[in-house]
Amino acid sequence: MEQISRDLSPSFIAGAAEAFPSAEITFDRFHVVKLLNEAMNQVRISERKEHFVIFVSTK
């Protein structure tokens, strides 16, 4: 096996690494994009809270 595509679950990562130690790891796009969207949402929420006074006063 040369390449394995899987999600980001630690149990899948450990199991695949044990079963196929020389295989190249590729994470599936859906889960990577999901994590990026969640991180961007947290930044957006944090910025909104931090700058709420400025945001309200400009309306």
N, C-alpha and C positions, 0 to 999 in steps of 0.2 A: 504494500500500500504506500503510495507516494504522497497523497494529500488527503486531508480529512477536513470536511466542512461541518461545523457544529455551532450550537449556541454557546453562551458565555457561562453556563453553569459550571461551578467548580468540580462537581462530581463527574460531569462529562469530560472536562479537561483532564482530570486525573486518570480516568478510565481509558481514554483514548491514548494518552501519553504512555500508559503502562502497556496497553495492547499493541500499539504501533509507535514505538520510540523513535523511529527514523522518519515518520511521516511529517510533512509540512502542515502546519495548522492554519486554517482559514476560518474566520468567524463569519457567520451569516449576516448579511446586510441588514435584515430586519431588526435584529437585536442591537446591532451597533447604532443604527439610526435612532432606535427607541431610546437608548442610553443618552445619545447626544441631545435629543429633544427634551428629555427629562432634565438634563443638566442646564440647557438653555432656559427652560421654564423656571428653574430654581434661581438662576441669575436674574431673570426678568422680575420675579416676585421680590427678590432681595432689593433690587434697584428701585422698584416701585415703593417699597416700604421706606427705604433710605431717603428718597427724594419726594415723598408724598406731599410735604408742605410746599415745595417748589411747584409741583405739578398742579395742586389745587389753586395756588395763588395766581397762576397764569391763565386760568379760565375766566 
